[in-house]
C-alpha cells in the first residue's frame, strides 16, 4: 500500500530553497521510504507529538504527519532543523 504525499505551503517553500541535489534526495526518500512505510521515521514528542522526522542532510529534516484515514502523508517542513 502506498500513501499519497502532499506538502503544506511552508514545506513547498522549504523544498524550493533546497539545492537540486537535496531536492532529488527528498523525492527519493518520499517515494521509496515514506510513501511505502510512513511510520519508519523517528516519532517526535512534546509539541510535535504525532509527527515524524527523517534526516535529509546533516542539518535538514523532513517533518511530516500521517493521516491514516486518507492514506496521506502531509509534509510540514523540509528544511533545517538547527536554525538558519
ABEGO torsion letter per residue (X at the ends): XBBBBBBBAAAAAAAAABBAAAAAAAAAAAAAAAAABAAABBBBBEAABGBBBBBABAABBBBBBBBAAAGBBBBABABBABEX
